[in-house]
C-alpha cells in the first residue's frame, strides 16, 4: 500500500511540475555539489602534480617545468572556490561562490583558447578543457540563478 501511495505522490508531483513548465533537467543542489567537488578535485590534482597537469594541456616539457608555480596558484584558487562552494552549498550564500567560479572558468577558457591560437598549448585535451571550462561557467551561472 505504501509503495502505491509513493508512486501516486511522485506521479502527481511530476505532473504538477510539467504542467507549470518548471521542470528542471538537473537539480540545482546536485549541480552545486558537483561543481564544488570538481573544483576541489581539479585543484588538488594541479597542486600535487603541477607539471603533469600542464603537460596534459599540450605544453612542452621545458615550459611545463617553468609553469609549475602558475599551476599551483591556479590550484589554490580552485581549491578555495570549491571549498567555499561546498561550505555554502545549502543556502543562497553559495551564489557569490558560483558566480566567482563561473568568472574564473570563463577567463580560463578565454586564456586557454588564446594560448591555443598562439600555439603555446595544443591538442585535444587543451581544446576539451576550453569547451569544458566554458560549459562549467555557463552551468555555474545557471545554478546560481536557480538557487537564488
Secondary structure, 3 states (H helix, E strand, C coil): CHHHHHHHHHHHHHHHHHHHCCCCCCCHHHHHHHHHHHHHHHHHHHHHCHHHHHHHCCCCHHHHHHCHHHHHHHHHHHHHHHHHHHHCCCCCCHHHHHHHHHHHHHHHHHHHHHHHHHCCCCCHHHHHHHHHHHHHHHHHHHHHHHHC
